[in-house]
Amino acid sequence: MGNSSYRIPGPCLTILLTLVCTGTARAKVPALIIFGDSTVDTGNNNFRPTLLKSNFAPYGRDFEGGRATGRFCNGRLPPDFVSESFGLKPTVPAYLDPAYNITDFATGVTFASAGSGYDNATAMASNVIPLWKEVEMYKDYQGKLRAHFGEEKAKEIISNSLYMLSLGTNDFMLNFYVFPYRRTQFTVKQYEVFIIAAAEKFIRQLYSLGARKLSVSALPPMGCLPFERFLNINGRHDCVTLYNKVAMEFNVKMHNLMVKLNKKLTGIKILESSIYDVLYQMITKPSSFGFKEKVDKAKGKTFSWKMTSLVTKIEWVDKLCKI
């Protein structure tokens, strides 16, 4: 896969496509509450003065009605699939979208902003919503829950919801490797420690606000992101080994943090969503997942697949269903 013209149709759809939770698991999760970046932003950036928007074609071409909703994807995002799999709504609304209100948000809401990260300076670089602001929006959401449903019902939603966190890639790929500020302060290993500390502070803050069930995404193979491969001309547009190494190093640190917090914070259940290996396998060995290479003279090399042949190999899927 050395050619930069390779693409995988529907990459956002494949990760959680076959995720199906049991009826027992569904009853445990009244709502999804989501923080993060473009992987889980369903439209908040539409309402921000930023260039990081996706409310235009070809985004959304496979979404219902072919609408570009602000999701950085051709269709739905992983949180949408997770929501549906828990027996909730098939899409998770963005908190800043005025088309929705607290009754819509009661079963799922995302405060995520494309371009954001654990490091608040990451969001500043693109004028998107920093993580501290995502938390403030969540506090506002809690107030609206209490006002609309009453204290007891609101507490039930807050404590039993599944909190999904998907952050970190922008901290490294934008804020560290593109912009020079953090590189003047830290080596990459020091920055990994800095981000881990920010992640711990954030998770402890959510815990203090009532969160008890969390799914925290590890970093993907960052060196295999399309833009990084496009720039890797000397490497024949293959994955950038350095960036993948950083992701793996960081994921070890994040794993150790999850183990620590699961032991330290009474009543919390944190699931580490390890996506690195399966995504790397999909990129380097697409045929193992039912992808078939085909050549289109107009579009270059692409991948297609039979839906029935795509079988997920993400070990944490079953754990997520039972959280």
Secondary structure, DSSP 8 states (H G I E B T S, - for coil): ---TT---SSHHHHTTTT----HHHHHH-S-EEEEESTTT-SSGGGGSSSS----STTTTTTSGGG---S-SSSS--HHHHHHHHTTS-SS--BTT-TT--HHHHTTEEE---TT--SSHHHHHHHT---HHHHHHHHHHHHHHHHHHH-HHHHHHHHHHSEEEEE--HHIIIIIITTSSTGGGT--HHHHHHHHHHHHHHHHHHHHHTT--EEEEE----GGGSHHHHHH-TTTTT---HHHHHHHHHHHHHHHHHHHHHHHHSTT-EEEEE--HHHHHHHHH-GGGGTEEEEEETTTEEEEEE-GGG-----THHHHHHT-
